[in-house]
Amino acid sequence: MSRLDSFIRRVSAQRDILNYVTGEISDVDGPVLELGLGNGRTYDHLRENLPLREIFVFDRSINANPQSVADGDYMILGEIRDTLAFCGPRVKAEAALIHCDLGSGDPTTDLATCAWISPLIIERTAQGGIVASGLALDLPNFEELSLPEGIQKKRYFLYRKL
């Protein structure tokens, strides 16, 4: 499969997953955490589909289209490993949804990322909250959810905190 076809499948899966989980969190209080702004496409999609939710975006720097960047206190800059660990006073609540888009494509780097991000996600997710991730995470006390129809297994992972 070409890299272009793989990219198209990945972003289509992201869109379908985000559309699905927005309905799944309707009864869960809390903000949304977007881990990795990138180009800002998924943040923009979340903002459009969850206009009444606070959405906090974490990234080490801003490289996105200016129209797809969170405003003021909702854009948290720095190493996610540090900022997510200490964001409690700013975010003020556990998240109803965490979208984690931090995969690098390098298996060793991705394993290392999973090792440090999983405990932080556990700490920041509300009971009943959902985690959508491009990486398979180690989340005890979460159930892995089935992916929406048409999304290839291991392309994305969904978890709900018990």
Secondary structure, DSSP 8 states (H G I E B T S, - for coil): --HHHHHHHHHHHHHHHHHHHHHHTTT--S-EEEE--TTSHHHHHHHHH-TTS-EEEEESS--S-GGGS--GGGEEES-HHHHTTT-HHHH-S-EEEEEE----S-HHHHHHHHHHHHHHHHHHEEEEEEEEESS----TTEEEE---TT--BTTBEEEEE-
